[in-house]
């Protein structure tokens, strides 16, 4: 798997991704503690609202930004987005009101909605070989797991010496270093495909229309809902579970988040040979079957006495992280196979937007429902969401399905 790092361009892009995500991981821990300081036991509701705003920025802005920036140099897009993210993160230590969190999070995530799809769509150009690309996806999954593993561990260490406000400065440094790595990397030139001549609306909706016409991508839409359920439970309610229910320390919050990342990392490391042996469908639907069961168990954990509840929480978070990774790691292979060089940015942007749309449902369920009805009921509601997503994926992706040709850029009606 590590052989893909011999490609110098990908190696530098991967380094930029890792550095930025380490900073983002520090942001996750610090933001949870900031919300707890400002709102106390209602921290889950605050985080649920903040993360819903984040998802709204992703869903509403990503396709529009991609359409407006079509044909622009990818390097400039990536560097500009990183600089905006660094500026927004720099303002977080000075926040004193809950509403200020919401404003800064929206602006920061608007920049992320620009950066991430552009970054993801350029990797197939750098690594055209399918085997090498699969290895890169596993490495990318590992990079994302740093946000839930290495960063929380680093945060736990730093919290023994510094206040959590200083963690935001680590986020700033991560975005600036990411921008630097992109700046020194020679990216493939932007190719004019003709799609830039169509209207902004046509380009904004192109990726979604491709998704709807491809059955595997429709199954991926349902799987996005499955993934959103445990992710919302972990990111929104872990701080409340650890601090309020189990009465444990800030460092244990980082450990709980790290357990989720460890499970995901184990699967990501094993993904390339497993995918070659069993295929995307078997691996991804296996994760979709496990997640509802683990979430149902999490609903029961709330009733367990704190002494034993801690171990159960770590085990379930580990299992949920592993199951999530079986869906997330191979998902970009479906996007690559369903697109051409011309449509790839639109398809990757559509996946970014549509997958995050699921969180507009699951984050409020995890945060607001958890704050009013209790964590157990929140976990039960998210279990139902995961069951619906799993059923949709199994129905949309039958065992025997003929190959579908990659979607090409289509002419606009009346053009």
C-alpha positions in Angstrom: 0.0 0.0 0.0 2.8 2.4 0.9 4.4 2.0 -2.6 2.0 4.6 -4.0 4.0 7.2 -2.0 6.8 6.8 -4.5 4.8 9.1 -6.8 6.3 12.5 -5.8 3.2 14.5 -6.6 0.9 12.3 -4.7 3.3 12.1 -1.8 3.2 15.9 -1.4 -0.5 16.0 -1.7 -0.9 13.3 0.8 1.4 15.2 3.2 -0.8 18.3 2.8 -3.9 16.2 3.6 -2.3 14.6 6.7 -1.1 18.0 8.1 -4.4 19.7 7.6 -6.3 16.8 9.2 -4.1 16.8 12.2 -5.0 20.4 12.7 -8.7 19.6 12.1 -8.6 16.9 14.7 -7.3 19.4 17.3 -10.2 21.6 16.2 -12.7 18.8 16.9 -11.6 18.3 20.5 -11.2 22.0 21.3 -14.6 22.9 19.8 -16.3 20.3 21.9 -14.7 21.8 25.1 -15.5 25.3 24.0 -19.1 24.4 23.5 -19.1 22.7 27.0 -17.7 25.9 28.6 -20.3 28.1 26.9 -23.3 25.8 27.2 -22.6 23.2 29.9 -24.9 20.1 29.6 -26.4 21.6 26.4 -23.1 21.3 24.6 -24.5 18.5 22.5 -27.2 20.8 21.2 -24.6 23.5 20.5 -22.4 21.0 18.6 -25.4 19.6 16.8 -26.3 23.1 15.6 -22.7 24.0 14.6 -22.3 20.7 12.7 -25.6 21.2 11.0 -24.5 24.6 9.8 -21.3 23.0 8.6 -23.2 20.5 6.6 -25.5 23.2 5.2 -22.4 25.0 3.9 -21.2 21.8 2.3 -24.5 20.9 0.7 -25.4 24.4 -0.6 -22.0 25.8 -1.6 -19.9 22.9 -2.9 -21.7 22.3 -6.2 -22.1 26.1 -6.8 -18.4 26.8 -6.0 -17.3 24.0 -8.3 -19.5 25.4 -11.1 -18.2 28.9 -10.6 -14.6 27.8 -10.5 -14.8 25.4 -13.5 -11.6 25.6 -15.5 -9.6 27.6 -12.9 -6.2 26.3 -11.8 -6.6 23.7 -9.1 -3.5 24.8 -7.2 -4.9 28.3 -6.7 -8.2 27.0 -5.5 -6.5 24.7 -3.0 -4.2 27.3 -1.6 -6.9 30.0 -1.4 -9.2 27.7 0.5 -6.5 26.7 3.0 -5.7 30.4 3.7 -9.3 31.2 4.3 -9.6 28.2 6.7 -6.5 29.3 8.6 -7.9 32.8 9.0 -11.2 31.5 10.4 -9.5 29.1 12.8 -7.4 31.9 14.1 -10.6 33.7 15.3 -11.9 30.7 17.3 -9.9 31.3 20.6 -11.5 34.8 20.9 -15.1 33.5 20.8 -17.3 34.3 23.9 -20.8 33.7 22.6 -22.5 30.6 21.1 -23.7 32.5 18.0 -20.1 33.4 17.1 -19.3 29.7 16.9 -22.0 29.3 14.3 -20.8 32.2 12.1 -17.1 31.1 12.1 -18.0 27.5 11.5 -20.0 28.5 8.4 -17.2 30.5 6.9 -14.6 27.9 7.7 -16.6 25.1 6.2 -17.4 27.1 3.1 -13.7 27.1 2.4 -13.6 23.4 3.1 -16.4 22.9 0.6 -14.1 24.4 -1.9 -10.9 22.5 -0.9 -12.0 18.9 -0.4 -13.8 18.1 -3.7 -11.1 19.8 -5.7 -8.4 17.8 -3.8 -10.3 14.5 -4.2 -10.9 14.9 -7.9 -7.3 15.6 -8.8 -6.0 12.4 -7.3 -7.3 10.1 -10.1 -5.4 12.4 -12.5 -2.2 11.9 -10.5 -2.8 8.1 -10.2 -4.6 6.8 -13.3 -3.8 3.1 -12.5 -6.8 1.5 -10.7 -4.6 -0.5 -8.3 -2.5 2.5 -7.3 -5.6 4.5 -6.9 -7.1 1.9 -4.5 -4.0 2.1 -2.4 -4.3 5.9 -2.3 -7.8 5.6 -1.1 -6.7 3.4 1.8 -4.0 6.0 2.6 -6.5 8.8 2.4 -8.8 6.9 4.8 -5.9 6.6 7.2 -5.3 10.3 6.9 -8.9 11.0 7.9 -8.5 8.6 10.8 -5.7 10.8 12.1 -8.4 13.3 12.9 -10.0 10.7 15.3 -6.8 9.1 16.5 -3.5 10.9 16.4 -5.0 14.4 16.8 -7.1 13.5 19.9 -4.0 11.8 21.4 -2.0 14.9 20.7 -4.8 17.0 22.2 -4.8 14.9 25.3 -1.1 15.5 25.7 -1.3 19.2 25.1 -4.3 19.6 27.5 -2.0 18.4 30.3 0.1 21.5 29.7 -2.1 24.1 28.0 -5.7 25.3 27.9 -7.8 24.1 25.1 -7.8 27.5 23.5 -4.3 26.9 22.3 -5.4 23.9 20.3 -7.0 26.2 17.8 -3.5 27.6 17.0 -2.5 24.0 16.0 -5.4 24.1 13.5 -4.1 27.3 12.0 -0.6 25.9 11.6 -2.1 22.8 9.9 -3.9 24.8 7.3 -0.9 27.0 6.6 1.4 24.0 6.2 -1.1 22.4 3.9 -1.2 25.5 1.7 2.6 25.4 1.6 2.8 21.8 0.5 0.3 22.4 -2.3 2.3 25.5 -3.4 5.4 23.4 -4.0 3.6 20.6 -5.9 3.3 20.5 -9.7 -0.4 19.5 -10.3 -1.7 18.2 -13.6 -2.9 21.1 -15.9 -6.6 22.0 -16.0 -8.1 20.7 -19.2 -10.9 22.6 -20.9 -13.6 20.1 -21.6 -16.3 22.3 -23.1 -18.5 22.0 -20.0 -17.3 25.4 -18.9 -19.3 26.9 -21.7 -22.7 25.8 -20.2 -24.7 27.7 -17.7 -23.8 27.8 -14.0 -27.0 26.0 -13.2 -26.2 23.2 -15.6 -22.8 22.7 -14.1 -24.1 22.9 -10.6 -26.6 20.1 -11.1 -24.6 17.9 -13.5 -23.0 15.7 -10.8 -26.4 15.1 -9.1 -28.0 14.1 -12.4 -25.1 11.6 -13.0 -25.7 10.1 -9.6 -29.4 9.6 -10.2 -28.8 7.8 -13.5 -26.2 5.3 -12.1 -27.6 2.5 -9.9 -24.3 2.0 -8.0 -24.2 5.7 -7.2 -27.8 5.6 -6.0 -26.7 2.8 -3.7 -23.8 5.0 -2.5 -26.4 7.7 -1.7 -28.1 5.3 0.7 -24.8 4.2 2.2 -24.0 7.9 2.8 -27.0 7.9 5.1 -25.8 4.8 6.9 -22.4 6.4 7.6 -23.9 9.7 8.8 -25.8 8.0 11.6 -22.8 6.7 13.7 -20.6 9.6 12.8 -23.2 12.0 14.2 -23.6 10.0 17.4 -19.8 9.9 17.9 -19.0 13.5 17.1 -21.9 15.2 18.8 -22.6 13.1 21.9 -19.3 11.7 22.9 -18.4 14.8 24.9 -21.8 14.6 26.8 -21.4 10.9 27.3 -17.9 11.1 28.7 -18.3 14.3 30.8 -21.9 14.1 32.0 -22.9 10.4 32.0 -19.6 8.8 32.8 -18.1 11.7 34.7 -14.7 11.3 33.1 -11.9 13.8 32.2 -11.1 15.8 29.1 -8.4 13.4 28.2 -10.9 10.5 28.2 -12.9 12.4 25.6 -9.9 12.3 23.3 -9.5 8.6 24.1 -13.1 7.8 23.2 -12.8 9.7 19.8 -9.5 7.8 19.2 -11.3 4.5 19.6 -13.5 5.4 16.7 -10.5 6.2 14.6 -8.6 3.0 15.5 -11.5 0.9 14.2 -11.5 2.8 11.0 -7.7 2.6 10.6 -7.6 -1.2 11.0 -10.1 -1.6 8.1 -8.3 1.0 5.9 -5.0 -0.9 6.3 -6.6 -4.1 5.2 -8.7 -2.6 2.5 -6.6 -3.1 -0.8 -6.3 -6.9 -0.7 -9.8 -7.4 0.8 -11.4 -5.3 -2.0 -9.5 -7.2 -4.7 -10.8 -10.5 -3.2 -14.4 -9.7 -2.4 -15.2 -6.6 -4.4 -16.8 -3.2 -3.5 -20.4 -4.4 -3.1 -19.7 -7.2 -0.5 -17.3 -5.1 1.6 -19.5 -1.9 1.6 -22.8 -3.8 2.3 -21.2 -5.7 5.1 -20.5 -2.4 6.9 -24.1 -1.3 6.2 -25.3 -4.4 8.0 -23.1 -4.0 11.1 -23.8 -0.3 11.8 -27.5 -0.5 12.8 -26.7 -3.4 15.2 -23.8 -1.5 16.9 -26.0 1.7 17.2 -28.7 -0.3 18.8 -26.2 -1.6 21.3 -25.1 2.0 21.9 -28.6 2.9 22.9 -28.5 0.2 25.6 -25.1 1.4 26.9 -26.7 4.5 28.3 -28.5 2.5 31.0 -25.3 0.7 32.1 -23.6 1.9 35.3 -20.6 4.2 34.6 -18.0 1.8 35.8 -18.7 -0.7 33.1 -20.2 1.7 30.6 -16.7 3.2 29.8 -15.4 -0.1 28.4 -18.5 -0.8 26.4 -18.4 2.7 24.9 -14.8 2.2 23.7 -15.7 -1.1 22.2 -18.7 0.1 20.4 -17.0 3.2 19.1 -14.2 0.9 17.8 -16.8 -1.3 16.0 -18.6 1.7 14.5 -15.3 3.2 13.2 -14.5 -0.1 11.5 -17.9 -0.5 9.9 -17.8 3.1 8.7 -14.5 2.5 7.0 -15.8 -0.5 5.0 -18.1 2.0 3.3 -16.0 5.1 3.1 -12.7 3.6 1.9 -13.9 2.1 -1.4 -16.6 4.7 -2.2 -14.3 6.8 -4.4 -13.7 3.8 -6.6 -17.4 3.9 -7.5 -17.1 7.6 -8.3 -14.0 7.1 -10.5 -15.5 4.3 -12.5 -18.8 6.2 -13.0 -17.1 9.3 -14.4 -14.8 10.5 -17.2 -12.0 13.0 -17.0 -14.5 15.7 -18.0 -17.2 14.8 -15.5 -15.0 13.7 -12.6 -14.9 17.1 -10.7 -18.7 17.3 -10.9 -19.2 13.7 -9.7 -16.8 14.1 -6.8 -18.4 17.4 -5.8 -21.9 15.8 -5.9 -20.7 13.0 -3.6 -19.2 15.6 -1.3 -22.5 17.6 -1.2 -25.0 14.7 -1.2 -23.1 12.7 1.5 -23.0 15.7 3.8 -26.7 16.4 3.2 -27.3 13.3 5.2 -25.8 15.0 8.3 -28.4 17.7 8.1 -30.7 15.0 9.4 -28.4 13.1 11.7 -26.6 15.9 13.5 -29.9 17.5 14.8 -31.1 14.1 15.8 -27.9 13.4 17.7 -27.7 16.9 19.3 -31.2 18.2 19.8 -32.9 14.9 20.4 -30.1 13.8 22.7 -30.4 17.0 24.7 -34.2 16.8 25.1 -35.0 13.1 25.1 -31.7 11.6 26.2 -28.7 9.9 24.6 -30.4 6.5 24.5 -33.3 7.8 22.5 -30.9 9.7 20.2 -29.0 6.5 19.5 -32.3 4.6 18.9 -33.4 7.3 16.4 -30.1 7.1 14.6 -30.4 3.3 14.5 -33.6 3.7 12.5 -31.9 6.1 10.1 -29.1 3.5 9.5 -31.6 0.7 8.9 -33.4 2.8 6.3 -30.1 3.6 4.5 -29.0 0.0 4.6 -32.3 -1.2 3.1 -32.0 1.3 0.3 -28.4 0.3 -0.4 -29.3 -3.5 -0.6 -32.3 -2.8 -2.9 -30.4 -0.4 -5.2 -27.3 -2.6 -5.6 -28.4 -6.1 -6.7 -25.8 -8.9 -6.7 -25.8 -9.1 -10.5 -25.7 -5.9 -12.4 -24.2 -5.1 -15.8 -21.4 -2.6 -16.0 -22.5 1.0 -16.6 -20.5 3.3 -18.9 -18.9 6.4 -17.3 -21.0 9.5 -17.7 -19.8 12.1 -20.2 -20.3 15.8 -20.2 -23.8 16.4 -21.7 -24.9 19.3 -23.8 -27.3 21.8 -22.2 -30.9 21.7 -23.4 -31.3 24.2 -26.2 -27.5 24.6 -26.6 
